[in-house]
Amino acid sequence: MAAVTMNNVPAGHNTGSGFNAPKNFFKVMIDAIIRELAARKAAHQLGMLSNAQLSDIGINRCEIENAVRNGR
């Protein structure tokens, strides 16, 4: 006979209570990190351009971060 807990659920079986992380939790976190690193790299590369070059592509230096994260 299997051991039974106080709520008549066999011992060792998940009752559904407690923290249930999504199955793809780590994939979501890795994807977010990859997106963040790509945004930082793009912002750095745009920051290396001169003001004239930035003007040619239609952004000012103060708009780099917004352009990278949200598009122009």
C-alpha positions in Angstrom: 0.0 0.0 0.0 1.3 3.5 -0.9 1.8 6.1 1.7 -1.0 8.7 1.7 -0.8 12.2 3.0 -3.4 14.1 5.1 -5.3 15.2 1.9 -5.5 11.7 0.5 -2.9 12.4 -2.3 -0.2 9.7 -2.6 3.1 10.9 -1.1 5.4 12.4 -3.6 2.7 13.5 -6.0 2.3 17.2 -6.8 -1.0 18.6 -5.7 -0.7 21.6 -8.0 -0.1 24.0 -5.1 3.0 26.1 -4.7 5.2 27.8 -7.3 4.7 26.4 -10.8 7.2 28.1 -13.1 6.4 28.0 -16.8 8.0 25.2 -18.6 9.8 27.6 -20.9 11.0 29.9 -18.1 14.7 29.5 -18.8 14.1 30.0 -22.6 12.2 33.2 -21.9 15.0 34.5 -19.7 17.8 33.5 -22.1 15.9 35.2 -25.0 15.5 38.4 -22.9 19.2 38.4 -22.1 20.1 38.0 -25.8 17.7 40.8 -26.8 19.3 43.1 -24.1 22.8 42.3 -25.2 21.9 43.0 -28.8 20.3 46.3 -27.9 23.4 47.4 -25.9 25.6 46.4 -28.8 23.5 48.4 -31.3 23.5 51.4 -29.0 27.2 51.2 -28.6 27.8 51.0 -32.4 25.5 53.9 -33.0 27.3 55.9 -30.3 30.5 55.4 -32.2 29.1 57.4 -35.3 29.6 61.1 -35.7 26.8 63.5 -35.3 26.8 64.0 -39.1 26.4 60.3 -39.7 23.6 60.0 -37.1 21.9 63.0 -38.8 22.2 61.1 -42.2 20.2 58.2 -40.8 17.7 60.6 -39.1 18.5 60.4 -35.4 20.2 62.7 -32.9 22.7 61.4 -30.3 20.1 61.8 -27.5 17.7 59.5 -29.5 20.0 56.5 -29.8 18.7 54.5 -26.9 15.1 55.1 -27.9 15.8 54.3 -31.5 17.5 51.0 -30.6 14.8 49.9 -28.1 11.6 51.2 -29.9 12.6 51.8 -33.5 12.7 55.3 -35.0 
